């Protein structure tokens, strides 16, 4: 009973559906702004690209303690595929000396911008800690901190220590403004009572008080950056602690520091358990597969990832939403039978944990089904972005399918979720070749190389039309609704069978259809 049931769920994947918690959803391809095509890869045919091999080698060098983590310019942009084409100098510029000068200036500008992003992130961390201490209601949406470089003409040379004013942030004014806007809400009248204590007296929060609290939290940066941090008239100011030190010199000092912007920044959240390599020793990598369940350590990592990478507000990243999204599953666990029809881990929903020196650095949420491993979501330590953990985890999941094919003959495919051709951040999925896209009308699989020129012309294409019309134009068939029998489901708490409850279908934002077909009960699909 178990294998046919899970195969029916694979059939839903092959009709463009995806699972999120205990619900299924699929895009309305003809109406959504960004058509999402199901993409898969036959694991045995996979051939890694040069870039993918480089990701694996970088991780290996990191584990061997031979990776130069100071090469941030090469590393930091790699996880993102949204960068535009590199700018080119005009054709008239032919002098190598001029080109080198421009390159040097661009590199200095990039380093300064990266340093300012680094300071902004540190201020955001201090703001989150300030919220967590109860000084600010957690249900208020706060802005992301911004850092501005102080123009040389506006810098004031201080008499004490002859410090130079380099950077400033006005985040305190933005926080107080957000509080005051919330006070006007009838449901938030109590917000005006939030205050800070100073010298035993209760004071209403003001930009000056907020700036002082945040600057005190940032004092630990003084040793690693060489900057002194002080509040002044509601602003958080950063001063060079070195006499007459210019901006370029400060950035250079920080860039070469062990606890600066680079990989030794592993010594942030990650450093507590994964310190710098000891001489003659390498880091220990572990990959653990566990059945889907709530894990506080996983949730803490997920929370950091969502806030840092996706800019979610802390009040939106809750245990309940996490469980509903990535822990709850309708799939009934099917244990291994030992006869080659089920892998040793069994079938069901799993969390694949990535650990380095015992520290959790990434978690992949996957469904292991008779024909495939379906990747649902991945979250990772933001401090290790330079390792391209998203790309690395995909390689590990492909390797898992290939390895377990010997133990479970039906395992063939790796499903990467949805592919959106117009989204550059999604295009990396097609780099795992030879991949296939699902035709949204006839549910036929087509090689990506065949589909790509069609998608270059328009976002929504009935991909299988290319076999019907040589001019690659969609035919009238794309207006037909081809009926497909709905799989039946069996309630785990009863022996009755029935149709999937698609009556609860809801049209969501962005042209997606969501079916709460599984509710809070667990079902066996048949």
C-alpha positions as CSV (number, residue, x, y, z in Angstrom):
1,X,0.0,0.0,0.0
2,X,2.8,2.4,0.9
3,X,4.7,2.5,-2.5
4,X,1.6,3.0,-4.7
5,X,0.5,5.8,-2.3
6,X,3.8,7.6,-2.6
7,X,3.9,7.1,-6.3
8,X,0.6,9.0,-6.5
9,X,2.2,11.9,-4.8
10,X,5.0,11.8,-7.4
11,X,2.2,12.0,-10.0
12,X,1.0,15.3,-8.4
13,X,4.6,16.6,-8.7
14,X,4.4,15.6,-12.4
15,X,1.3,17.8,-12.8
16,X,3.1,20.9,-11.5
17,X,2.0,20.7,-7.8
18,X,4.3,21.4,-4.9
19,X,4.0,20.7,-1.2
20,X,4.2,23.3,1.5
21,X,3.6,21.9,5.0
22,X,0.2,20.1,4.7
23,X,-1.0,22.0,1.6
24,X,-0.4,21.6,-2.1
25,X,0.0,24.6,-4.4
26,X,0.6,25.3,-8.1
27,X,0.8,28.4,-10.3
28,X,-1.9,29.5,-12.6
29,X,0.5,29.7,-15.5
30,X,-1.6,31.8,-17.9
31,X,-2.3,34.5,-15.4
32,X,0.7,34.7,-13.1
33,X,3.4,37.4,-13.8
34,X,6.2,34.9,-13.3
35,X,5.3,31.4,-14.7
36,X,6.9,28.7,-12.7
37,X,7.9,25.5,-14.4
38,X,8.6,22.3,-12.5
39,X,12.2,21.3,-13.1
40,X,13.9,18.0,-12.5
41,X,17.2,16.2,-13.3
42,X,18.0,12.5,-13.9
43,X,20.7,12.0,-11.3
44,X,22.6,9.3,-13.2
45,X,23.0,11.6,-16.2
46,X,24.3,14.6,-14.2
47,X,27.6,16.0,-15.3
48,X,28.9,18.9,-13.1
49,X,30.0,22.1,-14.7
50,X,33.3,23.9,-14.1
51,X,31.5,26.3,-11.7
52,X,29.9,23.4,-9.8
53,X,33.3,21.6,-9.5
54,X,34.7,24.9,-8.2
55,X,32.1,25.1,-5.4
56,X,33.0,21.5,-4.3
57,X,36.7,22.3,-4.4
58,X,36.2,25.5,-2.4
59,X,34.4,23.6,0.4
60,X,37.2,21.0,0.4
61,X,39.8,23.8,0.7
62,X,37.8,25.3,3.6
63,X,37.7,21.9,5.4
64,X,41.4,21.4,4.7
65,X,42.1,24.9,6.1
66,X,43.7,26.0,2.8
67,X,41.0,28.4,1.6
68,X,42.1,32.0,1.5
69,X,39.0,33.5,3.1
70,X,40.4,37.0,2.6
71,X,39.6,36.8,-1.1
72,X,36.2,38.3,-0.4
73,X,35.8,40.1,-3.7
74,X,35.9,36.7,-5.5
75,X,33.7,34.9,-2.9
76,X,31.0,37.3,-1.6
77,X,29.1,37.8,-4.9
78,X,29.0,34.1,-5.9
79,X,25.9,33.0,-4.1
80,X,23.9,35.6,-6.0
81,X,23.1,35.1,-9.7
82,X,21.3,38.4,-10.0
83,X,24.3,40.5,-10.9
84,X,24.1,42.3,-14.2
85,X,26.8,42.2,-16.9
86,X,30.2,43.7,-15.9
87,X,30.6,47.3,-16.9
88,X,33.2,47.9,-19.6
89,X,35.5,50.9,-20.1
90,X,35.0,53.0,-23.3
91,X,36.8,51.8,-26.4
92,X,38.9,54.9,-26.4
93,X,40.6,53.8,-23.2
94,X,43.5,51.7,-24.3
95,X,46.3,52.7,-21.9
96,X,47.0,49.9,-19.5
97,X,48.1,52.5,-16.9
98,X,44.7,54.2,-17.1
99,X,42.9,50.8,-16.9
100,X,44.8,49.8,-13.9
101,X,44.0,53.1,-12.3
102,X,40.3,52.7,-12.9
103,X,40.4,49.1,-11.7
104,X,42.2,50.1,-8.5
105,X,39.6,52.9,-7.8
106,X,36.7,50.5,-8.4
107,X,38.2,47.9,-6.1
108,X,38.7,50.6,-3.4
109,X,35.1,51.7,-3.9
110,X,33.8,48.1,-3.6
111,X,35.7,47.5,-0.4
112,X,34.3,50.7,1.1
113,X,30.8,49.7,0.1
114,X,31.3,46.2,1.5
115,X,32.6,47.7,4.8
116,X,29.5,50.0,5.0
117,X,27.3,47.0,4.4
118,X,29.2,45.2,7.2
119,X,28.6,48.1,9.6
120,X,24.9,48.2,8.6
121,X,24.5,44.5,9.4
122,X,26.1,45.0,12.8
123,X,23.7,47.8,13.6
124,X,20.8,45.6,12.5
125,X,22.0,42.9,14.9
126,X,22.1,45.5,17.7
127,X,18.6,46.7,16.9
128,X,17.3,43.1,17.0
129,X,19.0,42.6,20.4
130,X,17.4,45.9,21.5
131,X,14.0,44.7,20.5
132,X,14.6,41.3,22.2
133,X,15.4,43.1,25.5
134,X,11.8,44.4,25.6
135,X,12.6,48.1,25.0
136,X,10.7,48.1,21.7
137,X,7.5,46.1,20.8
138,X,8.3,43.2,18.7
139,X,5.3,43.7,16.4
140,X,6.6,47.0,14.9
141,X,8.3,46.8,11.6
142,X,11.6,48.6,11.8
143,X,13.7,49.8,8.9
144,X,17.0,48.4,7.9
145,X,20.0,50.4,9.1
146,X,21.9,52.5,6.5
147,X,25.4,53.9,6.8
148,X,26.5,57.1,5.1
149,X,30.0,58.1,4.4
150,X,30.8,61.6,5.9
151,X,32.2,63.9,3.2
152,X,35.7,65.2,3.9
153,X,34.4,68.8,3.8
154,X,32.0,68.0,6.7
155,X,34.3,66.0,8.9
156,X,35.2,67.6,12.2
157,X,38.6,66.9,13.6
158,X,38.1,66.3,17.3
159,X,40.5,67.8,19.8
160,X,40.5,64.7,22.0
161,X,42.6,62.0,20.2
162,X,42.4,63.9,16.9
163,X,39.9,61.4,15.6
164,X,38.3,61.7,12.2
165,X,34.6,61.3,11.7
166,X,34.1,58.7,8.8
167,X,30.6,57.2,9.0
168,X,27.2,58.0,10.5
169,X,23.8,56.3,10.8
170,X,20.5,57.9,11.6
171,X,18.7,54.6,12.4
172,X,17.7,55.9,15.9
173,X,15.5,58.6,14.3
174,X,13.9,56.0,12.1
175,X,13.2,53.7,15.0
176,X,11.6,56.5,17.0
177,X,9.5,57.6,14.0
178,X,8.3,54.1,13.6
179,X,7.2,54.0,17.2
180,X,5.4,57.3,16.9
181,X,3.5,56.1,13.9
182,X,2.5,53.0,15.7
183,X,1.3,55.1,18.7
184,X,-1.3,56.7,16.4
185,X,-2.9,53.3,15.8
186,X,-5.8,52.8,18.1
187,X,-4.7,49.3,18.7
188,X,-1.3,50.4,19.9
189,X,-2.1,53.1,22.5
190,X,0.1,51.3,25.1
191,X,3.2,51.9,23.0
192,X,3.7,55.3,24.4
193,X,4.6,53.7,27.7
194,X,7.6,52.0,26.3
195,X,10.7,53.6,27.8
196,X,14.2,53.1,28.8
197,X,15.7,53.4,32.3
198,X,18.7,55.7,32.9
199,X,20.1,56.4,36.4
200,X,17.0,54.8,38.0
201,X,14.6,57.1,36.1
202,X,12.1,56.0,33.4
203,X,12.6,58.0,30.2
204,X,10.5,58.0,27.0
205,X,12.5,56.6,24.1
206,X,14.1,59.4,22.0
207,X,16.7,59.3,19.2
208,X,19.4,60.2,21.7
209,X,18.5,57.3,24.1
210,X,18.2,54.8,21.3
211,X,21.5,55.9,19.8
212,X,23.3,55.5,23.1
213,X,21.9,52.0,23.7
214,X,22.9,50.9,20.2
215,X,26.3,52.4,20.3
216,X,27.0,50.7,23.6
217,X,26.0,47.4,22.0
218,X,28.5,48.1,19.1
219,X,31.5,48.8,21.3
220,X,32.9,45.3,20.7
221,X,33.6,46.4,17.1
222,X,36.2,48.8,18.2
223,X,38.9,46.2,18.7
224,X,38.3,44.4,15.3
225,X,37.7,47.5,13.2
226,X,39.9,50.1,14.7
227,X,37.0,52.5,14.9
228,X,35.5,54.2,17.9
229,X,31.7,54.3,18.1
230,X,29.7,57.0,19.9
231,X,26.3,58.5,20.0
232,X,25.9,62.2,19.2
233,X,22.6,64.0,19.0
234,X,20.7,60.9,18.0
235,X,23.3,59.7,15.4
236,X,25.6,56.7,15.7
237,X,29.0,58.0,14.6
238,X,32.1,56.0,13.6
239,X,35.5,57.7,14.1
240,X,38.9,56.5,13.1
241,X,40.8,55.6,16.3
242,X,44.1,56.3,14.5
243,X,45.4,59.8,14.3
244,X,44.8,61.4,10.9
245,X,43.8,58.0,9.4
246,X,41.8,58.3,6.2
247,X,38.9,56.2,5.0
248,X,41.1,54.1,2.7
249,X,43.5,53.3,5.4
250,X,40.8,52.3,7.8
251,X,39.1,50.0,5.2
252,X,42.5,48.5,4.4
253,X,43.2,47.8,8.1
254,X,39.8,46.2,8.6
255,X,40.0,44.2,5.3
256,X,43.2,42.6,6.6
257,X,41.9,42.1,10.1
258,X,41.2,38.5,11.3
259,X,37.7,39.4,12.4
260,X,36.9,41.7,9.5
261,X,34.5,41.2,6.6
262,X,36.1,38.0,5.4
263,X,35.7,34.4,6.2
264,X,37.3,34.7,9.6
265,X,34.0,36.4,10.2
266,X,33.2,32.8,10.8
267,X,34.2,34.0,14.2
268,X,30.8,35.7,14.5
269,X,27.9,33.3,15.2
270,X,29.8,30.4,13.7
271,X,33.1,30.9,15.6
272,X,31.7,29.7,18.9
273,X,32.2,26.1,17.9
274,X,34.1,26.3,14.6
275,X,37.2,28.3,15.3
276,X,40.2,28.7,13.1
277,X,41.9,25.5,12.1
278,X,44.5,24.2,14.4
279,X,47.8,23.5,12.9
280,X,47.9,20.0,11.4
281,X,44.1,19.5,11.8
282,X,41.2,19.9,9.4
283,X,37.6,20.8,9.9
284,X,35.1,17.9,10.2
285,X,32.1,17.8,7.9
286,X,29.0,15.7,8.7
287,X,25.8,15.1,6.7
288,X,22.9,13.8,8.8
289,X,19.5,12.8,7.6
290,X,16.6,12.9,10.1
291,X,12.9,12.6,9.9
292,X,11.0,15.9,9.9
293,X,10.5,17.2,13.4
294,X,10.9,20.4,15.3
295,X,14.5,21.1,16.4
296,X,15.3,24.3,18.4
297,X,18.8,24.5,16.9
298,X,17.3,24.3,13.3
299,X,14.7,26.9,14.1
300,X,17.4,29.3,15.5
301,X,19.4,28.9,12.2
302,X,16.2,29.4,10.1
303,X,15.4,32.5,12.0
304,X,18.8,34.0,11.4
305,X,18.6,33.1,7.8
306,X,15.2,34.6,7.2
307,X,16.0,37.9,8.9
308,X,19.5,38.3,7.4
309,X,19.0,37.0,3.9
310,X,15.3,37.6,3.2
311,X,14.9,40.7,5.5
312,X,12.0,39.2,7.3
313,X,11.0,41.0,10.5
314,X,11.6,39.1,13.7
315,X,8.0,39.0,14.7
316,X,7.1,37.2,11.4
317,X,9.6,34.4,12.0
318,X,7.8,32.4,14.6
319,X,7.9,28.8,15.7
320,X,4.3,28.2,14.5
321,X,5.0,29.6,11.0
322,X,8.2,27.6,10.8
323,X,6.5,24.3,11.8
324,X,3.6,25.0,9.4
325,X,6.1,25.7,6.5
326,X,8.9,23.2,7.0
327,X,8.1,20.7,9.7
328,X,4.5,19.6,9.3
329,X,4.0,17.0,6.6
330,X,1.1,14.8,5.4
331,X,3.5,12.0,4.4
332,X,3.4,8.8,6.4
333,X,6.8,7.4,7.0
334,X,7.5,4.1,5.1
335,X,10.5,2.2,6.7
336,X,13.0,0.3,4.7
337,X,12.0,-3.2,3.7
338,X,15.5,-4.5,2.8
339,X,14.3,-5.9,-0.5
340,X,15.6,-3.0,-2.7
341,X,12.2,-1.2,-3.0
342,X,12.8,1.3,-0.2
343,X,16.1,3.1,0.6
344,X,17.7,2.5,4.1
345,X,16.3,5.8,5.4
346,X,12.8,5.0,4.3
347,X,10.3,7.2,2.4
348,X,8.8,10.4,3.8
349,X,9.7,13.9,4.8
350,X,13.2,14.6,6.1
351,X,15.6,17.3,7.2
352,X,19.2,17.0,5.9
353,X,21.6,18.6,8.4
354,X,25.0,20.0,7.3
355,X,27.5,20.3,10.2
356,X,31.0,21.5,10.4
357,X,33.0,20.7,13.5
358,X,29.6,19.8,15.2
359,X,28.0,23.2,14.4
360,X,24.8,23.2,12.3
361,X,25.5,25.4,9.2
362,X,22.7,24.4,6.8
363,X,19.4,22.4,6.7
364,X,17.8,21.0,3.5
365,X,14.1,20.1,3.8
366,X,13.4,17.2,1.4
367,X,10.8,14.6,0.5
368,X,12.2,11.2,-0.3
369,X,9.7,9.4,-2.6
370,X,9.9,6.2,-4.7
371,X,11.1,7.9,-7.9
372,X,12.8,11.0,-6.6
373,X,14.2,13.3,-4.0
374,X,12.2,16.5,-4.0
375,X,14.0,19.5,-2.6
376,X,11.6,21.8,-0.7
377,X,13.8,24.4,1.0
378,X,17.3,25.2,2.2
379,X,18.4,27.6,4.9
380,X,22.0,28.2,6.0
381,X,24.3,30.3,8.2
382,X,24.5,33.8,6.6
383,X,28.1,34.1,7.9
384,X,29.1,31.3,5.5
385,X,27.7,32.8,2.3
386,X,31.1,32.6,0.7
387,X,30.8,28.8,0.6
388,X,27.8,28.9,-1.7
389,X,25.9,26.4,0.5
390,X,22.9,26.5,-1.8
391,X,24.8,25.2,-4.7
392,X,26.8,22.8,-2.6
393,X,23.7,21.3,-1.0
394,X,22.2,20.6,-4.5
395,X,25.4,18.7,-5.4
396,X,25.1,16.7,-2.2
397,X,21.4,15.9,-2.9
398,X,22.2,14.7,-6.4
399,X,25.0,12.6,-5.0
400,X,22.5,11.1,-2.5
401,X,20.1,10.0,-5.2
402,X,23.0,8.5,-7.3
403,X,24.3,6.6,-4.2
404,X,20.9,5.3,-3.1
405,X,19.9,4.1,-6.6
406,X,22.0,1.1,-5.9
407,X,19.8,0.4,-2.8
408,X,16.5,1.4,-4.2
409,X,16.1,0.8,-7.9
410,X,13.2,3.1,-8.5
411,X,15.1,6.2,-7.4
412,X,16.0,8.2,-10.5
413,X,15.3,11.9,-10.3
414,X,16.1,15.0,-8.4
415,X,13.3,17.6,-8.3
416,X,14.6,21.2,-7.8
417,X,11.2,22.8,-7.3
418,X,10.1,25.6,-9.6
419,X,12.2,27.3,-12.3
420,X,11.3,30.9,-13.3
421,X,13.1,31.9,-16.5
422,X,12.6,35.6,-15.9
423,X,14.2,35.5,-12.4
424,X,18.0,35.5,-12.5
425,X,18.2,34.1,-9.0
426,X,16.3,31.0,-10.2
427,X,18.4,30.4,-13.3
428,X,21.1,28.5,-11.4
429,X,18.7,25.5,-11.3
430,X,19.0,24.9,-15.0
431,X,22.8,24.7,-14.6
432,X,22.4,21.2,-13.2
433,X,22.4,19.5,-16.5
434,X,20.8,17.8,-18.3
435,X,17.6,19.1,-16.6
436,X,14.0,18.9,-17.9
437,X,11.0,21.3,-17.6
438,X,7.4,20.2,-17.3
439,X,4.9,21.4,-20.0
440,X,2.2,23.2,-18.0
441,X,-0.6,21.9,-20.3
442,X,0.2,18.3,-21.4
443,X,2.5,17.5,-18.5
444,X,5.3,16.2,-20.8
445,X,8.9,16.6,-19.9
446,X,11.2,18.5,-22.3
447,X,14.9,19.0,-22.2
448,X,15.8,22.5,-20.9
449,X,18.0,23.2,-23.9
450,X,14.9,22.8,-26.1
451,X,12.7,24.9,-23.8
452,X,15.2,27.8,-23.4
453,X,14.8,29.5,-26.8
454,X,11.0,29.3,-26.4
455,X,11.2,30.9,-22.9
456,X,13.5,33.6,-24.2
457,X,10.7,34.8,-26.4
458,X,7.9,34.9,-23.8
459,X,7.4,33.8,-20.2
460,X,4.4,31.5,-20.7
461,X,4.9,28.7,-23.3
462,X,3.1,25.4,-23.8
463,X,6.4,23.7,-24.1
464,X,5.1,20.5,-25.8
465,X,3.9,22.6,-28.8
466,X,7.3,22.5,-30.3
467,X,6.6,18.9,-31.3
468,X,3.4,20.0,-33.1
469,X,4.3,23.3,-34.8
470,X,7.7,23.9,-36.4
471,X,7.3,27.7,-36.0
472,X,7.3,27.2,-32.2
473,X,4.1,29.2,-31.9
474,X,1.5,28.0,-29.4
475,X,-1.5,26.4,-31.0
476,X,-5.1,26.6,-30.0
477,X,-4.5,23.6,-27.8
478,X,-3.2,25.8,-25.1
479,X,-6.7,27.0,-24.5
480,X,-8.0,23.5,-23.8
481,X,-8.5,22.1,-20.3
482,X,-7.4,18.5,-20.3
483,X,-9.1,16.7,-17.5
484,X,-7.0,14.5,-15.3
485,X,-8.4,12.1,-12.7
486,X,-7.7,13.3,-9.2
487,X,-5.8,10.9,-6.9
488,X,-7.8,9.5,-4.0
489,X,-6.7,9.8,-0.4
490,X,-7.2,7.7,2.6
491,X,-7.5,9.3,6.1
492,X,-5.0,7.7,8.4
493,X,-7.6,7.8,11.1
494,X,-10.2,5.8,9.1
495,X,-10.4,3.1,6.5
496,X,-12.6,5.2,4.1
497,X,-11.3,6.4,0.8
498,X,-12.3,9.5,-1.1
499,X,-11.3,12.2,-3.6
500,X,-8.8,14.8,-2.7
501,X,-10.7,17.8,-1.2
502,X,-10.0,20.3,-3.9
503,X,-13.1,22.2,-3.1
504,X,-11.1,24.3,-0.7
505,X,-9.0,25.7,-3.5
506,X,-8.0,29.3,-2.9
507,X,-6.6,31.7,-5.5
508,X,-3.6,33.3,-3.8
509,X,-1.6,36.4,-4.7
510,X,0.8,36.2,-7.7
511,X,-1.3,33.7,-9.7
512,X,-1.0,30.7,-7.5
513,X,-3.6,28.1,-6.5
514,X,-3.4,26.6,-3.0
515,X,-5.3,23.6,-1.8
516,X,-5.5,22.9,1.9
517,X,-6.3,19.4,0.9
518,X,-4.6,17.8,3.9
519,X,-5.8,20.0,6.7
520,X,-4.5,19.0,10.1
521,X,-5.0,15.3,9.5
522,X,-2.4,13.0,7.9
523,X,-3.4,11.3,4.7
524,X,-2.2,8.3,2.7
525,X,-2.4,9.2,-1.0
526,X,-3.6,6.2,-3.1
